[in-house]
Amino acid sequence: MKKYMIAIAVVLSGTLAVSGCTTNPYTGESEAGKAGIGAGLGAIVGAGVGALSSSKKDRGKGALIGAAAGAALGGGAGYYMDVQEAKLREKMAGTGVSVTRNGDQIILNMPNNVTFDSSSSTLKPAGANTLTGVAMVLKEYSKTAVNIVGHTDSTGARQLNMNLSQQRADSVASALITQGVGANRIRTQGAGPDQPIASNSTASGKAQNRRVTITLSPL
């Protein structure tokens, strides 16, 4: 019984540590994870099932295995994305790439000063290094679709910008595929200047609009 209770405590505390709290990208404050409650309940139920289905001497081990499985099932897609989000935030810290959450989607915003020189679709070393961290997480969590969109500001001919944004999205995709991310999970798009997040009338606004976004969604 003692081992059984320890197993529940270990997995439940780990579950809450991973999925129970995330950082709000706008306020910087810690807040409850979107699947923490479901994962926690799943861990408790799974621990009970695992303990009851194991021999007496292995009940602690059975509870631990059952709790881990129950946490994943209880949290569902939200839990799966919570854990990915936490790992991506760790990998992207200090890179200049922002990580935001929208429901079950995780959005990585890669500004052009990290990824590409002006009018170029060749990744900078800093961008390539950053994508190494992204690829490590994507390979670990393979049940995630990857949508890559290139964006430009409004300077120059629209068709030129459309082509450039597509080439940049393709370059990011190629870097991820080269590092082992399945090509069948990845979609690319060039949005050109059509999806601005700031005014193109100022230099700072144009800089914000020049970016590549990677949106991760559960399959």
N, C-alpha and C positions, 0 to 999 in steps of 0.2 A: 504493500500500500504506500509505503514511504517513497519508493522509486516511482510509483505511478504519479504521486502528487508532484514530485520533483520534475518529472517529464512534462506535465502540464504547465508548470510554472516556467520552465525553460523556454518551451515553444511559444507560450502565450506572451511572455515578455519580449521575445525576439520578434514576434509578429507585430506587437504594438510599437516596438522600436522602429521597425521598418515602415509599416503602413499606417501607424497611428498618428504620426506627425510628419508634415512636410512644411516647406517654407513658402509663404505667400510671395510670389515674385514682385508684387507691387508694394507691399508693406514691409517685407523682410521679416515678418513675425511668424512664429511657429503656429501651425493650425492642424486640426485633426485630419487624418488621411481619409479619402473618400470611401475606402473599403475596410477601415480598421475594425468597425463593429462586426461586420459579417465575417471577417477573417478570424477575429477573436472567438466568436461563437463557434465557428467551424473547427477551430483548434480544440476547444473544450469537448465538443461532440466527438471529434475524431480521436482524441486521446482516450475517451471512454470506450469507444468501439475497439480501438487498438488494444487496450488493456484487457478487455473482456474476452477478446478472441485469441489471446496469447496464453501460453502456459504460465503457471504461477511464478516461476523464476524469471520469466522474460516479460512480465507485465510492464515493467518500467520502460523497456525497449519498445514494446508494442505500443505503449501510450505515446511515446515520442514520435514514432513513425506515423501513427494515426493522427496525431495532432498536426504534424506538418502537412499531411495530405488534406486534412479537414480545413486548415487555414487557407490553403490555395483554393479549395472548392468554395468555401464560405465567402471569400472575398471576390471570387470570380474574376472577370476581366479587369475590374477596378483595382483589385489587389495586384494582379499581374503588372498593370501599368504603374501602380504606386511604387513597386520595387524598382522597376526600370527608371522611373523618374528620379528616385533617390540616387541610383548609381550614375545616371547621366549628370546630375547636378555635381556630384563629386568629381567626375571626369572633366567637366567643363569649367570648373572653378578656375578663375584667373586667365581663361583663354580669350575672353571678350565675346563668347557665344552665350546668349541667354537661353534659359530653359523655362518655358511656361506650360501651364496645364489648362486644357479646355475639355471638361468632361473626361472621357476616356482617351483623349488625344494628348500627346506630348509634342510640343512645337519647339524646335531648335532654330534660333535666328542667328545666322552667320553673316555678320557685316562684311562689306567688301574689303575693308582695311585688313581683315584677317585672311580672306580667301583669294582675292584676285587683284592684280594691278589694273589700272584704267585701260579699257578696250581689250583686255586679255581674258582668255578662258583657260589659262594655265594656272593651276593652283600654286599659291605661294607655299613655301616650306611650313609656315605657321599653320596654314589651312590644312595641309596634308597631315601634319602632326596631330591637329585637333581631330581630324576624321579617324585617325587611328584609335583614339579613345572611344569615339562613337561606334566604330566597327566592333570593338571588343564587347560592348554592351549588346549590340544588335545580334551578334553571334550567340551570346548567352541566352537571349530571349528571342527565339526564332519565330514565335507566333505573332509577329508584329509586321504589319505592312508599312512600307517606307515610301512616302510621297515627297519628291524633291522638286522645288519650284525656284527657278531663277527670276530675279527682279532687277530692273534698271531704273534710273531716273528718266526724265523726259527729254534730256539733251540729245540732239541729233535725230536722224530719221527713224521713224517708228519701226520699220521693217528691220533695220540694222539692230535696233535694240531687242526686237523679238528674237532674232537669230542669236545674238550674243547671250541673251538670258537662257535660251535653250542649250547652247554650248556649255555654259557654266553649270547648269543643272546636270548635264551629261557628264561633265568632268568630275563632279562630286559623286555621282553614281558610280563611275568607273573606279574611283579611289576606294569606295566601299566594297565593290565587287572584287577588286584586286586583293583586298584584305580578307576575303572569305565570306562576305555577306551574299546570300543567294540572289541572283539576278531576277528570279521570278517574284521576289518580294518587292521589287523596286519599280516605281513609276516616275517619270520625269516630265517636266513642263516648263516652257519658257513663257512667262507672263509679261515680259518687257516692262513698259511703264504703266501697265493697266491696273495695278494693285498697290498704289502708293500708301505709305503709312504716315507720311509727313508731306508738307508743302514742297513742291518743286521750285518755288520762287526764291528759296534761300539755299545757300551752300550746305548748311547743316541739314536741311530737309532732304536735299538730294543725296547726301551721304547716308541718311537713314534708309532711303528707298533703294539704294544699291545693296542688295543682299541676296542670300540664298536661304530658303527655309526648308527644313526637313520636318515633316509631320508624320508622327508614328501613331498608328491605330491598331487595335487588337484585331487579328484575323478572325 
